[in-house]
């Protein structure tokens, strides 16, 4: 598990690169040019998650983008769409779309059909919530790694993320959705403190 964690790179905000048997990016936003992507996952159409300019920095002729219907309109290349609860396999990586939405606010309505991702790759499972609050669909997912937002306002805050972690039951939580234009490292630290002794929280340095 510790070796696999070394393959996960936080690129700021909700953006990650996983360097396994395939190079997989999630929600690239304000990133530096990096290794060419085999797969790019984009959770929804908001500019800080669906950034065509950033996708192009890592897109090659064989890159496959997996996203939802609204983001597809903004992207080019090979783009596959998923609705909530649908599953696709791309280049040996299994990807399930998990619903992502707000419960008591309207920034990410459930009716939009925006998504998070449950990923099976190299014998490990990862769950990136996308922009979501704590929702019933998270119950019992049990991934090896869960990427949880902590900034509040548009998504979960640290206390709600701690509740979500206890429902999801991952082995490791990596905080996200902070340190760009909203949220700070103190939010990530609050999540770590809330889960102390129950679930391991790994705070990554931005690359």
C-alpha positions in Angstrom: 0.0 0.0 0.0 2.8 2.4 0.9 4.5 1.8 -2.4 1.2 2.5 -4.3 0.7 5.8 -2.3 4.1 7.0 -3.7 2.5 6.8 -7.2 -0.2 9.3 -6.3 0.7 13.0 -7.0 -1.4 15.9 -5.9 -1.3 18.7 -8.5 -3.3 21.2 -6.4 -7.0 21.7 -5.8 -8.8 18.5 -6.8 -6.2 17.4 -9.4 -4.2 14.2 -9.2 -1.8 12.1 -11.3 -1.6 8.4 -10.6 1.5 6.8 -12.1 0.7 3.1 -12.2 0.7 0.7 -15.2 -1.2 3.6 -16.8 -0.8 7.3 -16.3 -4.1 8.6 -15.0 -5.1 12.2 -14.3 -8.1 13.4 -12.4 -9.6 16.9 -12.9 -6.4 18.5 -14.2 -6.5 22.3 -13.4 -3.7 24.8 -13.4 -1.1 22.0 -13.8 2.4 22.0 -15.2 3.0 19.9 -18.2 3.6 16.4 -17.1 3.8 12.8 -18.4 1.4 12.1 -21.2 -1.9 10.7 -19.9 -3.3 7.4 -20.9 -6.6 8.3 -19.2 -8.0 11.7 -18.0 -11.0 11.7 -15.7 -13.1 14.9 -15.5 -15.9 15.0 -12.9 -18.0 17.9 -14.0 -18.0 21.1 -16.2 -17.0 23.8 -13.7 -13.8 25.5 -14.8 -11.7 24.3 -11.9 -12.4 20.7 -12.9 -13.0 20.7 -16.6 -10.1 22.8 -18.0 -9.6 22.0 -21.8 -6.3 24.0 -21.7 -4.9 21.8 -18.9 -6.2 18.6 -20.6 -4.3 19.6 -23.7 -1.0 19.8 -21.7 -1.1 16.1 -21.0 -3.2 14.8 -23.9 -1.7 12.6 -26.6 -3.1 10.9 -29.7 -4.1 7.8 -27.6 -5.4 9.6 -24.5 -8.9 8.7 -23.5 -11.0 11.2 -21.5 -13.8 9.9 -19.4 -16.3 12.4 -18.2 -20.0 13.3 -18.0 -22.2 14.8 -20.7 -21.8 18.5 -19.9 -18.0 18.4 -19.9 -17.8 16.4 -23.1 -19.1 19.5 -25.0 -15.9 21.4 -24.0 -13.3 18.8 -24.7 -11.7 17.3 -27.8 -10.1 14.0 -28.7 -11.4 10.6 -27.7 -14.1 11.4 -25.0 -16.3 8.8 -23.4 -19.2 9.7 -21.2 -20.6 8.1 -18.1 -23.8 8.7 -16.2 -24.0 8.1 -12.5 -23.6 4.4 -11.6 -22.4 3.4 -15.1 -19.1 1.4 -15.4 -16.5 1.5 -18.2 -13.1 -0.2 -18.7 -10.4 1.8 -20.4 -7.0 0.3 -21.1 -7.4 -2.3 -18.3 -8.6 0.3 -15.7 -12.2 -0.1 -14.4 -14.0 3.1 -13.7 -17.4 3.4 -12.1 -19.2 6.8 -12.0 -20.4 7.6 -8.4 -23.0 10.4 -8.1 -21.6 13.7 -6.9 -23.9 16.4 -5.7 -24.8 18.9 -2.9 -27.4 18.2 -0.3 -28.2 21.6 1.3 -26.8 23.9 -1.4 -27.2 24.4 -5.1 -23.7 24.6 -6.6 -23.8 20.9 -7.8 -27.4 19.8 -8.2 -28.1 16.1 -8.3 -30.2 16.5 -11.5 -27.0 17.5 -13.4 -25.7 14.0 -13.3 -22.2 15.0 -12.3 -19.9 12.3 -11.0 -17.1 11.1 -8.9 -15.0 8.1 -9.8 -14.4 4.7 -8.2 -11.3 3.3 -9.9 -9.8 -0.2 -10.0 -6.2 -0.1 -11.1 -3.2 -2.3 -10.5 -4.9 -4.3 -7.8 -5.9 -1.1 -5.8 -9.1 0.9 -5.6 -9.4 4.6 -5.4 -12.4 6.9 -4.9 -12.4 10.6 -6.0 -15.6 12.2 -4.9 -15.7 15.0 -7.4 -17.5 18.0 -6.0 -19.8 16.5 -3.5 -21.3 16.7 0.0 -21.7 13.6 2.1 -24.3 11.6 0.2 -25.9 8.1 0.8 -24.2 6.6 -2.3 -20.9 6.8 -0.5 -21.9 4.3 2.2 -19.6 1.2 2.3 -17.6 1.9 -0.8 -14.4 0.8 1.0 -11.7 1.8 -1.4 -8.0 1.6 -0.5 -7.7 5.4 -1.0 -10.4 8.1 -0.9 -9.8 11.7 -2.1 -12.1 13.9 0.0 -12.8 17.7 -0.3 -12.3 19.7 2.8 -12.7 23.4 1.8 -16.5 23.8 2.5 -18.6 26.4 0.7 -19.0 24.4 -2.6 -18.3 21.0 -1.2 -17.8 19.2 2.1 -15.9 20.9 4.9 -13.4 19.0 7.1 -16.0 17.9 9.6 -18.3 16.6 6.9 -15.4 14.9 5.2 -14.6 13.1 8.5 -18.2 11.8 8.6 -17.9 10.8 5.0 -14.7 8.9 5.7 -16.3 6.9 8.4 -19.1 5.9 6.0 -16.8 5.2 3.1 -14.3 3.3 5.3 -11.2 3.7 3.1 -7.8 2.5 4.3 -6.3 6.0 3.6 -7.8 9.4 3.1 -6.1 12.1 1.0 -7.6 15.6 1.5 -8.3 17.7 -1.6 -10.1 20.8 -2.9 -8.0 23.3 -1.0 -5.0 25.5 -1.4 -6.0 27.1 -4.7 -8.7 29.8 -4.5 -10.6 28.2 -1.6 -9.6 26.3 1.5 -6.1 25.9 3.1 -3.8 23.3 4.6 -5.5 24.0 8.0 -8.6 22.4 6.5 -6.6 19.3 5.6 -5.1 19.2 9.1 -8.5 19.5 10.7 -9.6 16.4 8.8 -6.5 14.5 9.9 -7.1 15.4 13.5 -10.8 14.4 13.3 -9.9 10.9 12.0 -6.9 10.4 14.3 -6.7 6.8 15.5 -9.5 5.7 13.2 -8.4 6.2 9.6 -5.0 7.2 8.2 -4.9 10.7 6.6 -2.1 11.5 4.2 -1.6 15.1 3.4 0.3 15.4 0.1 2.5 18.3 -0.9 1.5 20.0 -4.1 3.7 19.2 -7.1 
